[in-house]
Amino acid sequence: MRDLKYIASYLRSSRRDLILAVLLLLVECFLEMMIPLLMTDIVDFGVPNRDIALILQQGGKMALCALVALGTGLLYARFAARTAYRFGAEIRLAEYRQMQDFAFSNLDHFSVPSLVTRMTTDVTVMQNAVNNGLRPLVRGPVMLVMGIWLAFLLNRDLALVFVICAPILGVLLAIIVYKVGPLYNRQQRAVDHVNGFVQESLTAIRAIKAFVRGEFEAEEFSQVNQELREASRNTFCRAVLNQPAFQMVMYTAVVLIMWYGGRFILVGSMSVGDLTAFLSYVLQVINSLMMISNVFLMLTRSLASARRIREVLEETPALHNPAQPVQEVPSGQIDFEGVSFQYSSIAEKPALSQVDLHIPAGATVGIIGGTGSAKSTLVQLIPRLYDATEGTVRVGGRDVREYDLAVLRDAVGIVLQKNVLFSGTIRDNLLWGDPDADDETLWRACEAACADEFLRRMPKGLDTDLGQGGVNVSGGQKQRLCIARTLLKKPKVLIFDDSTSAVDTATEAKIRTALAALTDVTKIVIAQRITSVMEADQIIILEDGRVHAVGTHEQLLECDEIYQEIYYSQMKGGRENDTEAC
């Protein structure tokens, strides 16, 4: 219940609407409970005495109560809906803001499909719990208490039937809730699996079609879908037992009330009107108990969703700003001092081990190494996407943990290995780098990234729509747009994480020439092609998370075996032909 209490705190912004909804509901309950009492006089006096005036008078009061109750019910529905949807919006916004503060290590705790489910399905469950559950949550107990109280006023002996039925109903409800609760958790995990499979299939739809694996994927989805179907079936097969169990107990109580009520009428201790009113209250009590049982089941399902939402909201961001953060990065000088890093505390070995590097401001540095040598991991420590496990990373002579995160990341431009463009126009995407950039500035950045070559051929130029994820441009064009976007930041450190792999060598040479003109920017280039780093001021070779060698192209080609192997394997003619040419 602590999870529900925590999530309920997001109802504060809707407090006014919530209070109005509850008050209107109480008025509605009161008016509905008055109708059986008014009907008693009609049955006992109006009909036997043929007193038309009394019948019309009491009937008019009943109609008035019904109309006012209808009006309050409609107003309640409006305020309840406003409360529920604002509540859902507040939770989604809180989750989204929390995820924006997550470090990469926080995001590693949750799968993407799970986060999507927690922001959609789980929030919808909580939203529906308020919209559909507020009415029975308030109305059920009120109608139950008032019904039993009025029933005791009419006939205390006959009302004892409720005293007998209540414990039985309580035990049945407890058993059902106990059995169903864990099943809702399983059901939500099955929804995660379905969302994950759909996301993966849609992302890789081109590969699926290229390998003609549509039928195989359909069979795989069928299994995941079957898992969700079975989880839902098992859950609701047990949940629906609630209604027949309650009906069995309560309608047994109705039969007993009719039996003993008839005997009371025969001996004269109870009137027909009283029994009619009593039965009305019995039905009210039955409906109330049914509503309460449904509320418990709804709360049981909401509890699973509330726990999953709370896990996101209470996840502590791994990275924090210091108490008095430094607000300016003085230069692009970078230093690694005894840096080690591992992604998880249970990892067998660190991704980086005892890295010591010095990169002067304005230098051009190339990083090469085999797959899994932690090249990307190394550069992700510079803008503090992760914190080093051991040692210190310095930018501009200061520990990166001393900077304001936004200031540090604004001074470090990084073109990631996976190029990401957002839905919208090319202009919209480029303005991520500099929201205030004019067309001239945008075109200069595009020229430096060699993106102007294809942009000028597009009818709408910068206003060309990219489609979702940039589907309207090729991989090489996407890379060049990402480079242009990063250049617009005017960073002090510029990192290219294998970001020209889809670009031809001639275009890559043009990009290198344009970057060479940025003398006041420290440039770090991770590449697989040795031609991308040959002209760098220094080249760093990583092997198995350690710095194997540092030097210029000439130095490494002369004395380092790994560099020689990479060079001769990539250069035309190979080692033997190169030697013969010399």
C-alpha positions in Angstrom: 0.0 0.0 0.0 3.0 2.3 0.4 3.4 2.3 -3.4 -0.2 3.4 -3.8 0.2 6.1 -1.2 3.3 7.3 -2.9 1.7 7.5 -6.4 -1.4 9.1 -4.8 0.7 12.1 -3.9 0.5 13.2 -7.6 -3.2 13.9 -7.0 -2.4 17.1 -5.2 -2.6 19.2 -8.3 -6.2 17.9 -8.8 -7.2 18.3 -5.1 -10.0 20.7 -5.9 -11.7 18.6 -8.5 -11.2 15.5 -6.4 -12.9 17.0 -3.4 -15.8 18.3 -5.5 -16.2 14.8 -7.0 -16.4 13.2 -3.6 -18.9 15.8 -2.3 -21.2 15.3 -5.3 -21.0 11.6 -4.8 -22.0 11.9 -1.2 -25.0 14.0 -2.1 -26.0 11.4 -4.8 -25.7 8.6 -2.2 -27.9 10.5 0.3 -30.6 11.2 -2.2 -30.7 7.6 -3.5 -31.0 6.3 0.1 -34.0 8.7 0.7 -36.0 7.1 -2.1 -36.9 3.8 -0.3 -38.0 5.8 2.8 -40.3 7.9 0.7 -41.6 4.8 -1.0 -42.6 3.3 2.4 -45.4 5.8 2.9 -46.8 5.1 -0.6 -46.9 1.3 0.1 -48.2 1.5 3.6 -50.6 4.4 3.4 -51.1 5.7 -0.1 -52.0 2.5 -1.9 -54.2 0.8 0.8 -56.1 4.1 1.5 -56.1 5.1 -2.2 -54.7 8.5 -1.1 -53.8 9.9 -4.6 -52.5 13.2 -3.1 -50.1 11.3 -0.8 -48.9 9.1 -3.7 -48.4 12.1 -5.9 -46.7 14.0 -3.1 -44.3 11.2 -2.2 -43.8 10.3 -5.8 -42.9 13.9 -6.7 -40.3 13.9 -3.9 -38.9 10.6 -5.2 -38.7 12.0 -8.8 -37.0 15.2 -7.5 -34.5 13.1 -5.6 -33.8 11.0 -8.7 -33.4 14.0 -10.9 -31.0 15.8 -8.5 -29.1 12.6 -8.0 -28.8 12.3 -11.8 -27.4 15.8 -12.0 -24.9 15.3 -9.2 -23.9 12.0 -10.9 -23.2 13.8 -14.2 -21.2 16.5 -12.5 -19.3 13.9 -10.6 -18.3 12.2 -13.8 -16.9 15.4 -15.2 -14.8 16.2 -12.1 -13.7 12.6 -11.7 -12.5 12.5 -15.4 -10.6 15.8 -15.0 -9.0 14.4 -11.8 -8.0 11.1 -13.5 -6.6 12.4 -16.7 -4.6 15.2 -14.9 -3.3 12.5 -12.5 -2.2 10.3 -15.4 -0.5 13.3 -17.1 1.3 14.3 -13.9 2.7 10.8 -13.5 3.8 10.5 -17.1 5.5 13.9 -16.9 7.2 13.0 -13.7 8.5 9.7 -15.1 9.7 11.4 -18.3 11.5 14.1 -16.4 13.1 11.5 -14.1 14.3 9.5 -17.1 15.9 12.7 -18.6 18.0 12.9 -15.4 19.1 9.3 -15.6 22.7 8.5 -16.4 23.5 5.7 -18.8 24.1 3.4 -15.9 20.5 4.1 -14.6 19.1 3.3 -18.0 21.0 0.1 -18.0 18.7 -1.0 -15.1 15.5 -0.9 -17.2 14.9 -2.2 -20.7 13.4 0.2 -23.2 10.2 -1.8 -23.6 9.8 -1.9 -19.9 10.1 1.9 -19.6 7.6 2.4 -22.4 5.1 0.1 -20.6 5.6 1.9 -17.3 4.9 5.2 -19.0 1.8 4.0 -21.0 0.1 0.8 -19.8 1.0 1.2 -16.1 0.0 4.8 -16.0 -3.3 4.0 -17.8 -4.0 1.4 -15.1 -3.5 4.0 -12.4 -5.6 6.6 -14.4 -8.4 4.1 -14.8 -8.2 3.2 -11.1 -9.0 6.9 -10.3 -11.6 7.4 -13.0 -13.4 4.0 -12.6 -12.5 3.3 -9.0 -13.3 6.6 -7.2 -17.0 6.1 -7.5 -17.2 2.6 -6.0 -14.4 3.5 -3.5 -16.6 6.3 -2.0 -20.0 5.1 -2.9 -19.5 1.6 -1.7 -18.7 2.2 2.0 -21.2 5.1 2.2 -24.1 3.1 0.8 -23.0 0.1 2.9 -23.0 2.0 6.2 -26.2 3.9 5.4 -28.0 0.9 4.1 -27.1 -1.2 7.1 -28.0 1.6 9.5 -31.4 2.2 7.9 -32.0 -1.5 7.7 -31.4 -1.7 11.5 -33.8 1.2 12.0 -36.5 -0.7 10.1 -36.0 -4.1 11.7 -33.1 -5.0 14.0 -33.7 -8.7 14.0 -33.8 -9.0 10.2 -30.7 -6.9 9.8 -28.6 -9.5 11.7 -28.4 -11.3 8.4 -25.8 -8.8 7.3 -23.8 -9.4 10.4 -23.6 -13.1 9.5 -22.8 -12.5 5.8 -20.1 -9.8 6.2 -17.4 -12.1 7.6 -18.0 -14.7 4.9 -17.7 -12.1 2.2 -14.6 -10.7 3.8 -12.9 -14.2 3.8 -13.8 -14.8 0.2 -12.5 -11.4 -0.9 -9.2 -11.9 1.0 -8.6 -15.3 -0.7 -9.3 -13.9 -4.2 -7.1 -10.9 -3.7 -4.3 -13.1 -2.3 -4.4 -15.3 -5.3 -4.8 -12.6 -8.0 -2.2 -10.1 -6.7 0.9 -11.9 -8.0 -0.8 -12.7 -11.3 -1.1 -9.0 -12.2 2.7 -8.7 -11.8 3.2 -11.6 -14.3 0.7 -10.0 -16.7 2.5 -6.7 -16.8 5.9 -8.5 -17.4 4.2 -10.3 -20.3 3.1 -6.8 -21.7 6.8 -5.8 -21.4 7.8 -8.8 -23.5 5.2 -8.0 -26.2 6.2 -4.4 -26.4 9.9 -5.3 -26.6 9.3 -7.8 -29.4 7.2 -5.4 -31.4 9.8 -2.6 -31.0 12.6 -4.9 -32.1 10.7 -6.2 -35.1 9.7 -2.7 -36.3 13.3 -1.4 -35.8 14.7 -4.3 -37.8 11.9 -4.6 -40.3 14.4 -4.1 -43.3 16.6 -6.9 -42.1 13.6 -9.2 -41.6 12.4 -8.5 -45.1 15.9 -8.8 -46.6 16.4 -12.3 -45.0 12.8 -13.3 -45.7 12.2 -14.1 -42.0 8.7 -12.7 -41.8 7.1 -16.1 -41.1 9.7 -16.9 -38.5 9.2 -13.6 -36.7 5.4 -14.1 -36.8 5.9 -17.5 -35.1 8.1 -15.9 -32.5 5.6 -13.2 -31.9 2.9 -15.8 -31.6 4.8 -17.3 -28.7 5.2 -14.0 -26.9 1.6 -13.1 -27.6 0.5 -16.5 -26.2 2.4 -15.8 -23.0 0.4 -12.6 -22.6 -2.8 -14.4 -23.4 -2.2 -17.1 -20.9 -1.1 -14.6 -18.2 -4.2 -12.5 -18.8 -6.5 -15.6 -18.9 -5.1 -17.0 -15.6 -5.4 -13.6 -14.0 -9.0 -12.8 -15.0 -10.2 -16.4 -14.5 -9.5 -16.0 -10.9 -10.5 -12.3 -10.7 -14.0 -13.0 -12.0 -14.7 -15.5 -9.2 -15.3 -12.5 -7.1 -18.7 -11.7 -8.6 -20.3 -15.2 -8.4 -19.0 -15.8 -4.9 -20.5 -12.5 -3.7 -23.8 -13.1 -5.5 -24.1 -16.6 -4.0 -23.7 -15.2 -0.5 -25.8 -12.1 -0.9 -28.7 -13.6 -2.8 -28.8 -16.4 -0.2 -29.2 -13.5 2.3 -32.1 -12.1 0.2 -33.9 -15.4 0.3 -33.5 -15.6 4.1 -34.7 -12.0 4.5 -37.8 -12.7 2.3 -38.5 -15.9 4.3 -38.2 -14.3 7.8 -39.6 -10.9 6.6 -42.8 -12.7 5.4 -43.1 -14.4 8.8 -42.7 -11.0 10.5 -45.5 -9.6 8.3 -47.8 -12.5 9.2 -47.3 -12.0 12.9 -47.7 -8.2 12.5 -44.3 -7.1 13.7 -43.4 -5.6 10.2 -45.4 -3.9 7.5 -45.2 -4.6 3.8 -43.8 -1.1 3.2 -41.0 -1.7 5.7 -40.1 -5.0 4.0 -40.1 -3.4 0.6 -37.8 -0.6 1.9 -35.7 -3.2 3.7 -35.3 -5.2 0.4 -34.3 -1.9 -1.3 -31.6 -1.4 1.2 -30.5 -5.0 0.9 -30.0 -4.5 -2.8 -28.1 -1.3 -2.1 -25.9 -3.2 0.4 -25.3 -5.9 -2.1 -24.3 -3.5 -4.8 -22.1 -1.7 -2.3 -20.3 -4.9 -1.3 -19.9 -5.8 -5.0 -18.4 -2.3 -5.6 -16.1 -2.7 -2.7 -14.9 -6.1 -3.9 -14.2 -4.7 -7.4 -12.3 -1.8 -5.8 -10.1 -4.3 -3.9 -9.4 -6.1 -7.2 -8.7 -2.9 -9.0 -6.4 -1.8 -6.2 -4.6 -5.2 -6.4 -3.9 -4.6 -10.1 -3.0 -0.9 -9.5 -0.6 -2.0 -6.8 1.5 -3.9 -9.4 1.5 -0.9 -11.7 2.2 1.5 -8.8 5.2 -0.5 -7.8 6.7 -0.4 -11.3 6.1 3.3 -11.6 7.6 4.0 -8.2 10.7 2.1 -9.2 11.3 4.6 -12.0 10.4 7.7 -9.9 12.6 6.6 -7.0 15.6 5.5 -9.1 18.4 7.7 -7.9 20.3 9.3 -10.8 23.8 8.0 -10.7 25.2 11.4 -11.6 24.7 14.6 -9.6 25.8 18.2 -9.9 28.2 19.2 -7.1 27.1 21.7 -4.4 28.9 24.6 -6.1 29.5 23.5 -9.7 32.0 25.1 -12.0 30.1 27.1 -14.7 32.8 27.3 -17.4 35.1 24.9 -19.2 38.3 26.9 -19.7 39.9 24.8 -22.5 39.7 21.4 -24.3 42.7 19.9 -22.5 41.9 16.3 -21.4 43.7 14.2 -18.8 43.0 10.6 -17.7 44.8 9.8 -14.4 44.7 6.1 -13.4 41.2 5.7 -14.8 39.4 2.3 -14.5 35.8 1.7 -15.3 33.3 -1.2 -15.1 29.7 -1.1 -16.1 28.5 -3.3 -13.2 29.8 -4.1 -9.8 29.4 -7.8 -10.6 31.4 -7.6 -13.9 34.2 -10.2 -14.1 36.7 -7.5 -15.2 36.7 -3.7 -15.8 36.1 -2.3 -19.3 39.0 0.1 -18.8 42.0 -0.5 -16.6 44.6 2.1 -15.4 44.3 4.5 -18.3 46.8 7.5 -18.2 46.5 9.9 -21.0 47.3 13.6 -21.7 45.6 15.3 -24.6 46.6 19.0 -25.1 44.0 21.6 -25.9 43.4 21.9 -29.7 45.1 18.6 -30.5 43.7 16.1 -32.9 43.8 12.6 -31.5 43.0 9.3 -33.1 41.9 6.2 -31.2 42.0 2.8 -32.8 41.8 -0.7 -31.5 40.0 -4.0 -32.0 36.3 -4.6 -31.3 35.6 -4.6 -27.6 38.8 -2.6 -26.7 36.6 0.0 -24.9 37.1 2.9 -27.4 33.6 4.2 -27.0 33.7 3.6 -23.3 36.8 5.8 -23.0 35.3 8.8 -24.7 32.0 8.5 -22.9 33.8 9.4 -19.6 34.8 12.8 -21.0 31.2 14.4 -21.1 30.5 12.4 -18.0 27.9 10.0 -19.5 29.4 7.6 -17.0 31.6 8.3 -14.0 35.0 6.6 -13.7 35.1 3.7 -11.2 38.6 4.6 -10.2 40.9 7.5 -11.0 40.1 11.0 -12.4 39.1 12.4 -15.7 39.9 16.1 -16.2 38.7 18.5 -18.8 40.3 22.0 -18.9 42.4 21.0 -15.9 39.5 20.3 -13.6 37.8 17.1 -12.5 34.7 16.5 -14.7 32.8 15.9 -11.4 33.3 19.6 -10.5 31.4 20.9 -13.5 27.8 21.6 -13.9 26.6 18.7 -16.0 24.9 20.9 -18.6 27.9 23.1 -18.9 30.3 20.2 -19.3 28.2 18.5 -21.9 27.6 21.7 -23.8 31.4 22.1 -24.1 31.8 18.5 -25.3 30.3 17.7 -28.7 30.0 14.0 -29.4 28.8 12.3 -32.6 27.8 8.8 -31.3 28.4 5.5 -33.1 24.6 5.2 -33.6 23.4 8.2 -35.5 20.1 9.5 -34.2 17.8 12.0 -36.0 14.4 13.0 -34.7 11.1 13.4 -36.5 10.8 16.7 -38.2 12.7 18.8 -40.7 16.5 18.9 -41.2 16.4 22.5 -39.8 14.6 21.2 -36.6 17.4 18.6 -36.1 20.3 21.0 -36.8 18.8 23.6 -34.3 19.5 21.0 -31.6 23.1 22.2 -31.9 22.3 25.9 -31.7 18.7 27.0 -31.3 19.5 30.5 -32.3 21.4 29.7 -35.5 20.4 31.5 -38.6 20.3 30.0 -42.1 23.9 31.2 -42.9 25.2 29.5 -39.8 23.4 26.3 -40.6 24.7 26.2 -44.1 28.3 26.8 -42.9 28.0 23.8 -40.6 26.5 21.7 -43.4 29.4 22.7 -45.7 32.0 21.7 -43.1 30.2 18.3 -42.7 29.8 18.0 -46.5 26.1 17.8 -46.0 25.4 20.7 -48.3 26.1 18.4 -51.3 22.9 16.5 -51.0 20.9 19.3 -49.2 21.1 21.6 -52.2 19.6 18.9 -54.4 16.6 18.6 -52.1 13.6 20.8 -53.3 13.0 22.1 -49.7 16.6 22.2 -48.6 16.8 22.7 -44.8 13.0 22.4 -44.6 13.0 18.8 -46.0 11.0 16.5 -43.7 13.2 13.6 -42.4 10.4 11.3 -41.4 10.6 9.2 -38.2 14.2 8.5 -37.2 15.5 10.1 -40.4 14.2 7.4 -42.8 14.3 9.7 -45.8 18.1 10.0 -45.8 20.8 7.4 -46.3 23.2 6.2 -43.6 26.1 8.4 -44.9 23.8 11.5 -45.2 22.5 10.8 -41.7 26.1 10.8 -40.4 26.9 14.1 -42.1 23.8 15.7 -40.6 24.8 14.5 -37.2 28.3 16.0 -37.6 26.8 19.3 -38.8 24.5 19.3 -35.7 27.4 18.8 -33.4 29.6 21.5 -35.0 26.8 24.0 -34.4 27.4 23.6 -30.6 30.9 25.2 -31.1 32.3 22.8 -28.5 35.8 22.9 -26.9 36.0 19.1 -27.4 34.7 17.4 -30.4 34.4 13.6 -30.4 33.7 11.4 -33.4 32.8 7.9 -32.4 33.3 6.0 -35.7 30.9 8.6 -37.1 32.2 8.5 -40.7 32.0 4.8 -41.3 29.2 5.2 -43.8 30.9 8.0 -45.7 33.1 7.4 -48.7 36.9 8.2 -48.4 36.8 11.3 -50.6 34.0 12.9 -48.5 35.7 11.8 -45.3 38.9 13.6 -46.5 36.9 16.8 -47.1 35.4 16.6 -43.6 38.9 16.1 -42.1 40.2 19.1 -43.9 37.3 21.2 -42.6 37.9 20.0 -39.1 41.6 20.8 -39.3 40.6 24.5 -39.6 39.1 24.3 -36.0 42.5 24.9 -34.3 41.0 25.9 -30.9 38.9 22.6 -30.7 40.3 19.4 -29.3 39.3 16.7 -31.7 39.1 13.0 -30.8 38.4 10.6 -33.7 37.6 6.9 -33.1 37.9 5.0 -36.4 38.3 1.6 -37.9 40.0 3.0 -41.1 43.6 3.9 -40.4 43.4 6.7 -43.0 41.0 8.5 -40.7 43.7 8.9 -38.0 47.0 8.9 -39.9 47.3 12.8 -39.8 46.4 13.1 -36.1 48.8 14.7 -33.7 48.8 11.5 -31.7 47.3 8.1 -32.1 46.1 6.0 -29.1 45.9 2.2 -29.5 43.6 0.5 -27.1 43.8 -3.2 -26.4 41.5 -5.0 -24.0 40.6 -1.8 -22.1 44.2 -0.7 -21.7 46.4 1.8 -23.5 48.8 -0.3 -25.6 50.7 2.6 -27.3 50.6 6.3 -27.9 52.4 8.1 -30.7 52.3 9.7 -34.1 51.7 7.7 -37.3 55.4 7.5 -38.1 56.4 6.5 -34.6 53.8 3.7 -34.3 54.4 2.4 -37.8 58.1 2.1 -37.0 57.9 0.3 -33.7 54.4 -1.0 -32.8 53.3 -4.4 -34.1 49.6 -3.9 -33.6 49.7 -0.6 -35.6 51.8 -2.2 -38.3 49.3 -5.1 -38.6 46.4 -2.7 -38.9 48.2 -0.5 -41.4 49.5 -3.2 -43.7 46.1 -5.0 -43.7 44.3 -1.9 -44.8 46.7 -0.2 -47.2 46.6 -1.3 -50.8 49.1 -4.0 -51.7 49.8 -5.2 -48.1 53.1 -5.5 -46.3 54.9 -7.4 -49.0 54.1 -5.1 -51.9 54.7 -2.1 -49.7 58.2 -3.4 -48.8 59.0 -4.2 -52.5 57.9 -0.6 -53.5 60.3 0.8 -50.9 
